[in-house]
Amino acid sequence: MLIKRKSIELAESSRRPARKPKFAPVTLSEQDGVRYLHFGTEWVQGAMRIRKPDWPELEYAQQMMAWMLFIESPRRIAQLGLGAATLTKFCYRQFPDALVTAVELNPSVIAICNTMFKLPPEDERFNVLEMDALDFVEDPENHGAFDVLQCDLYDATAKGPVLDTPEFYRACSDCLAPGGIMTVNLFGDHPSYNKNLKAMKFAFDRVICLPEVHDGNVVALCFKNAPQLDGAALAARAAQIVAATKLPAKSWVKGLQAGIEASR
């Protein structure tokens, strides 16, 4: 078959260019019994208390679990950006009936989580995918498949999420089942914050931000379907979470109320 060269060039130019990531070195530090993950800079990309490896050590990581106020028994959870595997480990241990998937582009991060951050071995309900989070959420096979997405996508500069377009967040929303929730780690002191917030509001029915922690981190809860915000019911659910996990869920309820007031 003969094909004109121009038609081949046109087809090639219409394809999305392959992303060629350049990874910063993965480095570690330890202080006061806590091991920290870095990407060659002073910015902390994750942390693990060595004597409590499955506990979410950092406050923003605890806030990333605030979806538990609305979803008690998730069936499938996806973590976009493995970091120090904090949230992945906690979800795997805390929800034994859930399927947990972690998506990480950098093979060195996966390797160091296995060797230094006690990532559990893969099994019938847990897997780690070495791939781009954008490709993952755009895959039609993942659409409508997850009750929970947790998004923590930062590079070495740690200035803002590396994926932040309306199209990316729309694809994330597409991956959620009805009633699904996505939590996102944002950096409130950077111009990327407003850009991300605007993109999220384009893609989700409701977005509520919790109060800033760690002098910059802001966790956003993105609801595929706008939730019923019953204060008494949330308080009761928070008490259950505290009793079962010791996570500071009562502060999440206060944070949600503050976030709602701030958005008015």
C-alpha positions as CSV (number, residue, x, y, z in Angstrom):
1,M,0.0,0.0,0.0
2,L,1.3,3.4,-0.9
3,I,0.7,6.3,1.5
4,K,1.6,9.9,0.8
5,R,4.4,11.1,3.1
6,K,2.3,14.2,3.9
7,S,-0.5,12.1,5.3
8,I,1.9,10.2,7.6
9,E,3.4,13.5,8.9
10,L,-0.1,14.9,9.5
11,A,-1.1,11.8,11.5
12,E,2.1,11.9,13.5
13,S,1.7,15.6,14.3
14,S,-1.9,15.1,15.6
15,R,-0.8,12.7,18.3
16,R,-0.1,13.9,21.8
17,P,3.7,14.2,22.1
18,A,5.1,11.5,24.4
19,R,6.1,12.9,27.8
20,K,9.8,12.4,28.6
21,P,10.1,12.9,32.3
22,K,13.4,13.9,33.8
23,F,13.4,12.8,37.4
24,A,15.3,14.5,40.2
25,P,17.3,12.3,42.5
26,V,15.3,10.6,45.3
27,T,16.9,11.4,48.7
28,L,16.1,10.7,52.3
29,S,16.6,12.4,55.7
30,E,15.8,11.3,59.3
31,Q,15.0,13.4,62.4
32,D,13.4,12.5,65.7
33,G,12.4,9.0,64.6
34,V,10.8,10.2,61.3
35,R,12.1,9.4,57.8
36,Y,11.5,11.9,55.1
37,L,11.4,11.6,51.4
38,H,12.9,14.4,49.2
39,F,13.5,14.8,45.5
40,G,17.0,16.3,45.8
41,T,15.8,19.4,47.6
42,E,14.8,20.4,51.1
43,W,11.1,20.1,50.2
44,V,9.4,17.2,52.0
45,Q,7.6,14.8,49.6
46,G,6.5,12.4,52.3
47,A,7.2,11.1,55.8
48,M,7.0,8.0,57.9
49,R,7.4,7.5,61.6
50,I,9.7,4.5,61.8
51,R,8.0,2.9,64.7
52,K,4.5,3.5,63.2
53,P,5.1,2.9,59.5
54,D,1.4,2.8,58.6
55,W,0.4,6.0,60.4
56,P,-0.1,9.2,58.3
57,E,2.5,11.3,60.1
58,L,1.9,14.7,58.4
59,E,-1.2,16.6,59.1
60,Y,-2.0,17.3,55.4
61,A,-1.8,13.5,54.8
62,Q,-4.4,13.0,57.6
63,Q,-6.6,15.6,56.0
64,M,-6.4,13.7,52.7
65,M,-8.4,11.0,54.4
66,A,-11.3,13.4,55.1
67,W,-13.4,11.6,52.5
68,M,-14.0,9.0,55.2
69,L,-16.6,11.4,56.6
70,F,-18.8,10.6,53.6
71,I,-17.7,7.2,52.5
72,E,-17.5,4.4,55.1
73,S,-16.7,1.3,53.0
74,P,-15.0,2.2,49.8
75,R,-14.7,-0.6,47.2
76,R,-11.8,0.8,45.1
77,I,-9.3,3.5,46.0
78,A,-6.6,5.0,43.7
79,Q,-3.6,7.0,44.8
80,L,-2.2,9.3,42.1
81,G,1.4,10.0,43.1
82,L,2.9,7.5,45.5
83,G,5.2,9.8,47.6
84,A,6.3,8.0,50.7
85,A,3.4,5.6,50.3
86,T,1.7,7.0,53.4
87,L,-1.9,7.1,52.1
88,T,-1.5,3.9,50.1
89,K,-0.4,2.0,53.2
90,F,-3.0,3.4,55.4
91,C,-5.9,2.6,53.0
92,Y,-4.6,-0.9,52.4
93,R,-4.5,-1.6,56.1
94,Q,-7.6,0.3,57.1
95,F,-10.0,-1.0,54.4
96,P,-9.3,-4.7,54.0
97,D,-12.3,-5.2,51.6
98,A,-11.1,-2.4,49.2
99,L,-9.0,-2.7,46.1
100,V,-6.2,-0.2,46.3
101,T,-4.2,1.0,43.3
102,A,-1.2,3.4,43.4
103,V,0.0,5.2,40.3
104,E,3.6,6.5,40.2
105,L,5.6,7.6,37.2
106,N,9.1,7.5,38.8
107,P,10.4,4.0,39.2
108,S,12.9,5.2,41.8
109,V,10.1,6.3,44.0
110,I,8.5,2.9,43.8
111,A,11.8,1.2,44.6
112,I,12.5,3.4,47.6
113,C,9.0,2.9,49.0
114,N,9.6,-0.8,48.8
115,T,12.9,-0.7,50.6
116,M,12.7,2.3,53.0
117,F,9.0,3.0,53.5
118,K,7.6,-0.5,54.1
119,L,5.2,-0.5,51.1
120,P,3.3,-3.8,51.3
121,P,3.9,-6.4,48.6
122,E,1.3,-6.5,45.8
123,D,-1.5,-9.0,46.1
124,E,-5.0,-9.7,44.8
125,R,-6.3,-6.4,46.2
126,F,-3.2,-4.1,45.9
127,N,-1.2,-3.1,42.9
128,V,1.3,-0.3,42.0
129,L,1.3,0.9,38.4
130,E,4.4,2.6,37.0
131,M,2.7,5.1,34.6
132,D,1.6,8.6,34.1
133,A,-1.4,9.7,36.2
134,L,-2.8,11.5,33.2
135,D,-2.8,8.3,31.1
136,F,-4.4,6.5,34.0
137,V,-7.4,8.8,34.5
138,E,-7.9,9.1,30.7
139,D,-8.1,5.4,30.3
140,P,-11.8,4.6,29.6
141,E,-11.5,1.3,31.6
142,N,-11.0,3.4,34.7
143,H,-14.0,5.6,34.2
144,G,-16.6,5.1,36.9
145,A,-14.4,2.6,38.6
146,F,-13.3,4.3,41.9
147,D,-15.1,5.5,45.0
148,V,-12.0,7.5,46.1
149,L,-9.1,9.2,44.3
150,Q,-6.3,10.8,46.3
151,C,-4.1,13.1,44.3
152,D,-0.6,14.3,45.4
153,L,1.3,15.0,42.3
154,Y,4.4,17.2,42.9
155,D,7.9,17.3,41.3
156,A,11.2,18.4,42.9
157,T,10.2,22.1,42.9
158,A,7.1,21.4,45.0
159,K,5.5,24.6,43.8
160,G,2.2,23.1,42.6
161,P,0.6,19.9,41.2
162,V,2.3,18.9,37.9
163,L,-1.2,18.1,36.5
164,D,-3.6,20.9,36.9
165,T,-5.7,21.5,33.9
166,P,-9.5,21.4,33.7
167,E,-9.2,18.4,31.3
168,F,-7.1,16.5,33.9
169,Y,-9.6,17.1,36.7
170,R,-12.5,16.3,34.4
171,A,-10.9,12.9,33.6
172,C,-10.4,12.4,37.4
173,S,-14.1,13.1,37.9
174,D,-14.9,10.6,35.1
175,C,-13.0,7.9,37.1
176,L,-15.2,8.3,40.1
177,A,-18.4,6.3,40.7
178,P,-21.6,8.1,41.7
179,G,-21.0,9.7,45.1
180,G,-17.2,9.4,44.6
181,I,-14.8,11.9,46.2
182,M,-11.3,13.1,45.2
183,T,-8.9,14.7,47.7
184,V,-6.1,16.9,46.3
185,N,-3.0,18.3,48.0
186,L,-2.5,21.9,46.9
187,F,0.0,24.6,47.8
188,G,-2.0,27.7,49.0
189,D,1.0,30.1,48.9
190,H,1.6,29.7,45.2
191,P,-0.1,31.1,42.1
192,S,-1.0,27.5,41.1
193,Y,-3.6,27.4,43.9
194,N,-6.2,29.5,42.2
195,K,-5.6,27.9,38.8
196,N,-6.2,24.4,40.3
197,L,-9.2,25.5,42.3
198,K,-10.8,27.0,39.2
199,A,-10.1,23.8,37.2
200,M,-11.6,21.6,40.0
201,K,-14.8,23.7,40.1
202,F,-15.1,23.2,36.4
203,A,-14.9,19.4,36.8
204,F,-16.7,18.6,40.1
205,D,-20.2,19.4,41.5
206,R,-18.7,20.8,44.7
207,V,-15.2,21.7,46.0
208,I,-14.5,22.5,49.6
209,C,-11.0,23.4,50.9
210,L,-9.8,22.6,54.4
211,P,-7.8,25.1,56.4
212,E,-4.1,25.4,55.5
213,V,-1.5,23.4,57.4
214,H,2.3,23.1,57.3
215,D,2.5,26.8,56.2
216,G,1.2,26.1,52.8
217,N,-0.6,22.8,52.2
218,V,-4.3,23.0,51.5
219,V,-6.4,19.9,51.0
220,A,-9.4,20.2,48.7
221,L,-12.3,17.8,48.7
222,C,-13.8,17.4,45.3
223,F,-17.3,15.8,45.1
224,K,-18.5,14.2,42.0
225,N,-22.0,14.8,43.3
226,A,-22.7,17.7,45.7
227,P,-23.1,16.1,49.2
228,Q,-25.6,16.6,51.9
229,L,-23.8,18.5,54.7
230,D,-25.6,17.5,57.8
231,G,-23.6,18.8,60.8
232,A,-25.0,16.4,63.3
233,A,-24.4,13.4,61.0
234,L,-20.9,14.5,60.2
235,A,-20.1,15.0,63.9
236,A,-21.3,11.5,64.6
237,R,-19.3,10.0,61.8
238,A,-16.2,11.9,62.9
239,A,-16.5,10.4,66.4
240,Q,-16.6,6.9,64.8
241,I,-13.5,7.6,62.8
242,V,-11.6,8.9,65.9
243,A,-12.6,5.8,67.9
244,A,-11.5,3.5,65.1
245,T,-8.4,5.1,63.7
246,K,-7.3,8.0,66.0
247,L,-7.4,10.3,63.0
248,P,-8.4,13.9,64.0
249,A,-11.7,13.7,62.1
250,K,-13.5,16.2,64.4
251,S,-11.1,18.9,63.1
252,W,-12.1,17.9,59.6
253,V,-15.8,18.7,60.3
254,K,-14.8,22.1,61.7
255,G,-12.5,22.6,58.6
256,L,-15.4,21.8,56.2
257,Q,-17.6,24.3,58.0
258,A,-14.9,26.9,57.7
259,G,-14.3,26.1,54.1
260,I,-18.0,26.5,53.3
261,E,-18.1,29.9,55.0
262,A,-15.0,31.0,53.2
263,S,-16.5,30.1,49.8
264,R,-19.7,32.1,50.3
